[in-house]
Amino acid sequence: MNAVPSAYHGVWQRTLLRLADGSEDTTTRVYWLQSAHLHADLRIPDPTPKLPLERALQAGFAGLTQVGEQRCQWHRAIDFHPDSGSDVGNMAFVSSEEVHETALDDSYLEVWQRLPDSIGPVAESWLHSADGSGRRACLLRAGDYFMFAADRPLRLSARRSLLQYLHDSSRDAELLLGCELTFGRIQGGELPWQILYSTLPAATGGLFSVPADAQQWSELPVAWLGIHPPENGWRRAPLPRLQDLIKETLV
């Protein structure tokens, strides 16, 4: 799979969502980190949700990014909402630091601005559960920012929404809501690797489990990253194959 052009690299903050009916959203905290092949996207309403059903209003996903001409497609391998599928938009760079995304059917406009401290080195690690359970995760860096994304401990079918699971399932709501999208600063926070926002309330405001003095990305300890690591931890793995992600969305 071709690498994503460097013009997309960094952390992009959404400053405006405008729908076709004229309604707008400028308060949801939305961050998209783009590396050479992978993306992670986090969307947290304001005020921050606390109760289980409120937390279902959050969103986030991660996977492979495919760029062609002026179109961008985000193939989701990890998704807070299991039924949301892939995403594609037309991209127009107003400047090197601002890009406008519009739906193929013109149903929405999203304005994205790049965070200055995200300009710099990009790095990406794709992770699999070492216990063979099939869980996936990734750790991404852009400049002074990082994002970690991990499957929930339970495998959910894309045929049902997260809200349906929460309403109908007898399973633990924390496990259903356990898909982690965590975003933070590597050095620029109050302490190194400080978490700014996360889909998991227990993580928000805390410190990410990476040594503060870690320098080499390939040497970062990844086995026990996140709030809900697999029983035997994570292991580094090759990037997912685009054709496999496309097949998953068709199932």
Contacts in CASP RR format, 6 or more apart in sequence:
PFRMAT RR
TARGET T0000
AUTHOR 0000-0000-0000
METHOD contacts of the structure
MODEL  1
MNAVPSAYHGVWQRTLLRLADGSEDTTTRVYWLQSAHLHADLRIPDPTPK
LPLERALQAGFAGLTQVGEQRCQWHRAIDFHPDSGSDVGNMAFVSSEEVH
ETALDDSYLEVWQRLPDSIGPVAESWLHSADGSGRRACLLRAGDYFMFAA
DRPLRLSARRSLLQYLHDSSRDAELLLGCELTFGRIQGGELPWQILYSTL
PAATGGLFSVPADAQQWSELPVAWLGIHPPENGWRRAPLPRLQDLIKETL
V
1 37 0 8 1.000
1 64 0 8 1.000
1 66 0 8 1.000
1 239 0 8 1.000
1 241 0 8 1.000
1 242 0 8 1.000
2 67 0 8 1.000
3 36 0 8 1.000
3 37 0 8 1.000
4 34 0 8 1.000
4 35 0 8 1.000
4 36 0 8 1.000
4 37 0 8 1.000
4 65 0 8 1.000
4 67 0 8 1.000
5 67 0 8 1.000
7 93 0 8 1.000
7 96 0 8 1.000
8 34 0 8 1.000
8 65 0 8 1.000
8 67 0 8 1.000
8 72 0 8 1.000
8 99 0 8 1.000
9 34 0 8 1.000
9 35 0 8 1.000
9 36 0 8 1.000
9 120 0 8 1.000
9 122 0 8 1.000
9 142 0 8 1.000
10 33 0 8 1.000
10 34 0 8 1.000
10 35 0 8 1.000
10 114 0 8 1.000
10 115 0 8 1.000
10 118 0 8 1.000
10 119 0 8 1.000
10 120 0 8 1.000
10 122 0 8 1.000
10 142 0 8 1.000
10 143 0 8 1.000
10 145 0 8 1.000
11 31 0 8 1.000
11 32 0 8 1.000
11 33 0 8 1.000
11 34 0 8 1.000
11 114 0 8 1.000
11 115 0 8 1.000
11 118 0 8 1.000
11 142 0 8 1.000
11 143 0 8 1.000
11 145 0 8 1.000
11 147 0 8 1.000
12 31 0 8 1.000
12 32 0 8 1.000
12 33 0 8 1.000
12 34 0 8 1.000
12 99 0 8 1.000
12 112 0 8 1.000
12 113 0 8 1.000
12 114 0 8 1.000
12 115 0 8 1.000
13 30 0 8 1.000
13 31 0 8 1.000
13 112 0 8 1.000
13 113 0 8 1.000
13 114 0 8 1.000
13 115 0 8 1.000
14 28 0 8 1.000
14 30 0 8 1.000
14 31 0 8 1.000
14 32 0 8 1.000
14 110 0 8 1.000
14 111 0 8 1.000
14 112 0 8 1.000
15 26 0 8 1.000
15 111 0 8 1.000
15 112 0 8 1.000
15 113 0 8 1.000
16 24 0 8 1.000
16 25 0 8 1.000
16 26 0 8 1.000
16 109 0 8 1.000
16 110 0 8 1.000
16 111 0 8 1.000
17 24 0 8 1.000
17 25 0 8 1.000
17 26 0 8 1.000
17 28 0 8 1.000
17 30 0 8 1.000
17 108 0 8 1.000
17 109 0 8 1.000
17 110 0 8 1.000
18 24 0 8 1.000
18 108 0 8 1.000
18 109 0 8 1.000
19 107 0 8 1.000
19 108 0 8 1.000
20 106 0 8 1.000
20 107 0 8 1.000
20 108 0 8 1.000
27 45 0 8 1.000
27 46 0 8 1.000
28 43 0 8 1.000
28 44 0 8 1.000
28 45 0 8 1.000
28 46 0 8 1.000
29 42 0 8 1.000
29 43 0 8 1.000
29 44 0 8 1.000
29 45 0 8 1.000
29 46 0 8 1.000
29 197 0 8 1.000
30 41 0 8 1.000
30 42 0 8 1.000
30 43 0 8 1.000
30 44 0 8 1.000
31 41 0 8 1.000
31 42 0 8 1.000
31 147 0 8 1.000
31 183 0 8 1.000
31 197 0 8 1.000
32 39 0 8 1.000
32 40 0 8 1.000
32 41 0 8 1.000
32 112 0 8 1.000
33 39 0 8 1.000
33 40 0 8 1.000
33 41 0 8 1.000
33 118 0 8 1.000
33 140 0 8 1.000
33 142 0 8 1.000
33 145 0 8 1.000
33 146 0 8 1.000
33 147 0 8 1.000
33 183 0 8 1.000
34 65 0 8 1.000
34 122 0 8 1.000
34 142 0 8 1.000
35 122 0 8 1.000
35 123 0 8 1.000
35 124 0 8 1.000
35 140 0 8 1.000
35 141 0 8 1.000
35 142 0 8 1.000
36 122 0 8 1.000
36 124 0 8 1.000
37 64 0 8 1.000
37 65 0 8 1.000
37 124 0 8 1.000
37 239 0 8 1.000
38 62 0 8 1.000
38 63 0 8 1.000
38 64 0 8 1.000
38 65 0 8 1.000
38 124 0 8 1.000
38 126 0 8 1.000
38 138 0 8 1.000
38 140 0 8 1.000
38 239 0 8 1.000
39 62 0 8 1.000
39 63 0 8 1.000
39 64 0 8 1.000
39 65 0 8 1.000
39 74 0 8 1.000
39 140 0 8 1.000
40 60 0 8 1.000
40 61 0 8 1.000
40 62 0 8 1.000
40 63 0 8 1.000
40 138 0 8 1.000
40 140 0 8 1.000
40 147 0 8 1.000
40 148 0 8 1.000
40 149 0 8 1.000
40 181 0 8 1.000
40 183 0 8 1.000
41 59 0 8 1.000
41 60 0 8 1.000
41 61 0 8 1.000
41 62 0 8 1.000
41 74 0 8 1.000
41 181 0 8 1.000
42 59 0 8 1.000
42 60 0 8 1.000
42 147 0 8 1.000
42 181 0 8 1.000
42 182 0 8 1.000
42 183 0 8 1.000
42 197 0 8 1.000
42 198 0 8 1.000
42 199 0 8 1.000
43 58 0 8 1.000
43 59 0 8 1.000
43 60 0 8 1.000
44 58 0 8 1.000
44 197 0 8 1.000
44 199 0 8 1.000
45 57 0 8 1.000
45 58 0 8 1.000
48 201 0 8 1.000
48 204 0 8 1.000
49 55 0 8 1.000
49 56 0 8 1.000
49 57 0 8 1.000
49 58 0 8 1.000
50 201 0 8 1.000
52 166 0 8 1.000
52 173 0 8 1.000
52 174 0 8 1.000
52 177 0 8 1.000
53 163 0 8 1.000
53 166 0 8 1.000
55 177 0 8 1.000
55 199 0 8 1.000
55 201 0 8 1.000
56 162 0 8 1.000
56 163 0 8 1.000
56 166 0 8 1.000
56 177 0 8 1.000
58 80 0 8 1.000
58 199 0 8 1.000
59 80 0 8 1.000
59 81 0 8 1.000
59 84 0 8 1.000
60 79 0 8 1.000
60 80 0 8 1.000
60 81 0 8 1.000
60 149 0 8 1.000
60 179 0 8 1.000
60 181 0 8 1.000
60 199 0 8 1.000
61 74 0 8 1.000
61 76 0 8 1.000
61 78 0 8 1.000
61 79 0 8 1.000
61 80 0 8 1.000
61 81 0 8 1.000
61 84 0 8 1.000
61 87 0 8 1.000
61 149 0 8 1.000
61 181 0 8 1.000
62 76 0 8 1.000
62 77 0 8 1.000
62 78 0 8 1.000
62 79 0 8 1.000
62 138 0 8 1.000
62 140 0 8 1.000
62 147 0 8 1.000
62 149 0 8 1.000
62 181 0 8 1.000
63 74 0 8 1.000
63 75 0 8 1.000
63 76 0 8 1.000
63 77 0 8 1.000
63 78 0 8 1.000
63 138 0 8 1.000
63 149 0 8 1.000
63 240 0 8 1.000
63 245 0 8 1.000
64 74 0 8 1.000
64 75 0 8 1.000
64 77 0 8 1.000
64 239 0 8 1.000
64 240 0 8 1.000
64 242 0 8 1.000
64 245 0 8 1.000
65 72 0 8 1.000
65 73 0 8 1.000
65 74 0 8 1.000
65 75 0 8 1.000
66 72 0 8 1.000
66 73 0 8 1.000
66 74 0 8 1.000
66 75 0 8 1.000
66 242 0 8 1.000
67 73 0 8 1.000
67 91 0 8 1.000
70 90 0 8 1.000
70 91 0 8 1.000
70 92 0 8 1.000
71 88 0 8 1.000
71 89 0 8 1.000
71 90 0 8 1.000
71 91 0 8 1.000
72 88 0 8 1.000
72 89 0 8 1.000
72 91 0 8 1.000
72 101 0 8 1.000
73 86 0 8 1.000
73 87 0 8 1.000
73 88 0 8 1.000
73 89 0 8 1.000
74 86 0 8 1.000
74 87 0 8 1.000
74 88 0 8 1.000
75 86 0 8 1.000
75 242 0 8 1.000
75 245 0 8 1.000
75 246 0 8 1.000
75 249 0 8 1.000
76 84 0 8 1.000
76 85 0 8 1.000
76 86 0 8 1.000
76 87 0 8 1.000
76 245 0 8 1.000
76 249 0 8 1.000
77 136 0 8 1.000
77 240 0 8 1.000
77 245 0 8 1.000
77 248 0 8 1.000
78 136 0 8 1.000
78 137 0 8 1.000
78 138 0 8 1.000
78 149 0 8 1.000
78 150 0 8 1.000
78 151 0 8 1.000
78 179 0 8 1.000
79 85 0 8 1.000
79 179 0 8 1.000
80 162 0 8 1.000
80 179 0 8 1.000
80 181 0 8 1.000
80 199 0 8 1.000
81 161 0 8 1.000
81 162 0 8 1.000
82 156 0 8 1.000
82 157 0 8 1.000
82 158 0 8 1.000
82 160 0 8 1.000
82 161 0 8 1.000
82 162 0 8 1.000
83 158 0 8 1.000
83 159 0 8 1.000
83 160 0 8 1.000
83 161 0 8 1.000
83 162 0 8 1.000
85 158 0 8 1.000
85 249 0 8 1.000
86 245 0 8 1.000
86 246 0 8 1.000
86 249 0 8 1.000
88 104 0 8 1.000
89 101 0 8 1.000
89 102 0 8 1.000
89 103 0 8 1.000
89 104 0 8 1.000
90 101 0 8 1.000
90 102 0 8 1.000
90 103 0 8 1.000
90 104 0 8 1.000
91 99 0 8 1.000
91 100 0 8 1.000
91 101 0 8 1.000
92 99 0 8 1.000
92 100 0 8 1.000
92 102 0 8 1.000
93 99 0 8 1.000
94 100 0 8 1.000
96 114 0 8 1.000
97 113 0 8 1.000
97 114 0 8 1.000
97 116 0 8 1.000
98 111 0 8 1.000
98 112 0 8 1.000
98 113 0 8 1.000
98 114 0 8 1.000
99 112 0 8 1.000
99 114 0 8 1.000
100 109 0 8 1.000
100 110 0 8 1.000
100 111 0 8 1.000
100 112 0 8 1.000
101 109 0 8 1.000
101 110 0 8 1.000
101 111 0 8 1.000
101 112 0 8 1.000
102 108 0 8 1.000
102 109 0 8 1.000
102 110 0 8 1.000
103 109 0 8 1.000
115 145 0 8 1.000
117 143 0 8 1.000
117 144 0 8 1.000
117 145 0 8 1.000
117 185 0 8 1.000
117 188 0 8 1.000
118 142 0 8 1.000
118 143 0 8 1.000
118 144 0 8 1.000
118 145 0 8 1.000
119 142 0 8 1.000
119 143 0 8 1.000
120 142 0 8 1.000
120 143 0 8 1.000
121 141 0 8 1.000
121 142 0 8 1.000
121 143 0 8 1.000
122 140 0 8 1.000
122 141 0 8 1.000
122 142 0 8 1.000
122 143 0 8 1.000
123 140 0 8 1.000
123 141 0 8 1.000
123 217 0 8 1.000
124 138 0 8 1.000
124 139 0 8 1.000
124 140 0 8 1.000
124 141 0 8 1.000
124 239 0 8 1.000
125 138 0 8 1.000
125 139 0 8 1.000
125 140 0 8 1.000
125 217 0 8 1.000
125 220 0 8 1.000
125 222 0 8 1.000
125 236 0 8 1.000
126 136 0 8 1.000
126 137 0 8 1.000
126 138 0 8 1.000
126 236 0 8 1.000
126 237 0 8 1.000
126 238 0 8 1.000
126 239 0 8 1.000
126 240 0 8 1.000
127 136 0 8 1.000
127 137 0 8 1.000
127 138 0 8 1.000
127 139 0 8 1.000
127 150 0 8 1.000
127 222 0 8 1.000
127 225 0 8 1.000
127 234 0 8 1.000
127 235 0 8 1.000
127 236 0 8 1.000
127 237 0 8 1.000
128 134 0 8 1.000
128 135 0 8 1.000
128 136 0 8 1.000
128 137 0 8 1.000
128 234 0 8 1.000
128 235 0 8 1.000
128 237 0 8 1.000
129 135 0 8 1.000
129 136 0 8 1.000
129 230 0 8 1.000
129 232 0 8 1.000
129 233 0 8 1.000
129 234 0 8 1.000
129 235 0 8 1.000
130 223 0 8 1.000
130 230 0 8 1.000
130 232 0 8 1.000
130 233 0 8 1.000
130 234 0 8 1.000
130 235 0 8 1.000
131 230 0 8 1.000
131 231 0 8 1.000
131 232 0 8 1.000
131 233 0 8 1.000
132 230 0 8 1.000
133 230 0 8 1.000
133 231 0 8 1.000
134 151 0 8 1.000
135 150 0 8 1.000
135 151 0 8 1.000
135 153 0 8 1.000
135 230 0 8 1.000
136 150 0 8 1.000
136 151 0 8 1.000
136 240 0 8 1.000
137 148 0 8 1.000
137 149 0 8 1.000
137 150 0 8 1.000
137 151 0 8 1.000
137 225 0 8 1.000
137 234 0 8 1.000
138 148 0 8 1.000
138 149 0 8 1.000
139 146 0 8 1.000
139 147 0 8 1.000
139 148 0 8 1.000
139 220 0 8 1.000
139 222 0 8 1.000
139 225 0 8 1.000
140 146 0 8 1.000
140 147 0 8 1.000
140 148 0 8 1.000
140 149 0 8 1.000
141 186 0 8 1.000
141 217 0 8 1.000
143 186 0 8 1.000
144 185 0 8 1.000
144 186 0 8 1.000
144 187 0 8 1.000
144 188 0 8 1.000
145 183 0 8 1.000
145 184 0 8 1.000
145 185 0 8 1.000
145 186 0 8 1.000
146 183 0 8 1.000
146 184 0 8 1.000
146 185 0 8 1.000
146 186 0 8 1.000
146 193 0 8 1.000
146 208 0 8 1.000
147 181 0 8 1.000
147 182 0 8 1.000
147 183 0 8 1.000
147 184 0 8 1.000
148 180 0 8 1.000
148 181 0 8 1.000
148 182 0 8 1.000
148 208 0 8 1.000
148 225 0 8 1.000
148 226 0 8 1.000
149 180 0 8 1.000
149 181 0 8 1.000
149 182 0 8 1.000
150 179 0 8 1.000
150 180 0 8 1.000
150 225 0 8 1.000
150 226 0 8 1.000
150 228 0 8 1.000
150 229 0 8 1.000
151 179 0 8 1.000
152 175 0 8 1.000
152 176 0 8 1.000
152 177 0 8 1.000
152 178 0 8 1.000
152 179 0 8 1.000
152 180 0 8 1.000
152 228 0 8 1.000
153 175 0 8 1.000
153 178 0 8 1.000
153 228 0 8 1.000
154 171 0 8 1.000
154 175 0 8 1.000
154 176 0 8 1.000
156 162 0 8 1.000
156 165 0 8 1.000
156 176 0 8 1.000
158 249 0 8 1.000
158 251 0 8 1.000
162 176 0 8 1.000
162 177 0 8 1.000
165 171 0 8 1.000
165 176 0 8 1.000
166 173 0 8 1.000
166 176 0 8 1.000
166 177 0 8 1.000
169 176 0 8 1.000
175 228 0 8 1.000
177 199 0 8 1.000
177 200 0 8 1.000
178 199 0 8 1.000
178 200 0 8 1.000
178 227 0 8 1.000
178 228 0 8 1.000
179 199 0 8 1.000
180 198 0 8 1.000
180 199 0 8 1.000
180 200 0 8 1.000
180 203 0 8 1.000
180 226 0 8 1.000
180 227 0 8 1.000
180 228 0 8 1.000
181 198 0 8 1.000
181 199 0 8 1.000
182 195 0 8 1.000
182 197 0 8 1.000
182 198 0 8 1.000
182 199 0 8 1.000
182 200 0 8 1.000
182 203 0 8 1.000
182 208 0 8 1.000
182 226 0 8 1.000
183 195 0 8 1.000
183 196 0 8 1.000
183 197 0 8 1.000
183 198 0 8 1.000
184 193 0 8 1.000
184 194 0 8 1.000
184 195 0 8 1.000
184 196 0 8 1.000
184 197 0 8 1.000
184 208 0 8 1.000
185 193 0 8 1.000
185 194 0 8 1.000
185 196 0 8 1.000
186 192 0 8 1.000
186 193 0 8 1.000
188 194 0 8 1.000
191 207 0 8 1.000
191 212 0 8 1.000
192 207 0 8 1.000
192 212 0 8 1.000
192 213 0 8 1.000
193 207 0 8 1.000
193 208 0 8 1.000
193 210 0 8 1.000
193 212 0 8 1.000
194 205 0 8 1.000
194 206 0 8 1.000
194 207 0 8 1.000
194 208 0 8 1.000
195 203 0 8 1.000
195 204 0 8 1.000
195 205 0 8 1.000
195 206 0 8 1.000
195 207 0 8 1.000
195 208 0 8 1.000
196 204 0 8 1.000
196 205 0 8 1.000
197 204 0 8 1.000
198 204 0 8 1.000
198 205 0 8 1.000
200 227 0 8 1.000
202 227 0 8 1.000
203 226 0 8 1.000
203 227 0 8 1.000
208 225 0 8 1.000
208 226 0 8 1.000
209 224 0 8 1.000
209 225 0 8 1.000
209 226 0 8 1.000
210 220 0 8 1.000
210 221 0 8 1.000
210 225 0 8 1.000
211 220 0 8 1.000
211 221 0 8 1.000
214 220 0 8 1.000
214 221 0 8 1.000
222 234 0 8 1.000
222 235 0 8 1.000
222 236 0 8 1.000
223 229 0 8 1.000
223 233 0 8 1.000
223 234 0 8 1.000
223 235 0 8 1.000
224 233 0 8 1.000
224 234 0 8 1.000
225 234 0 8 1.000
END
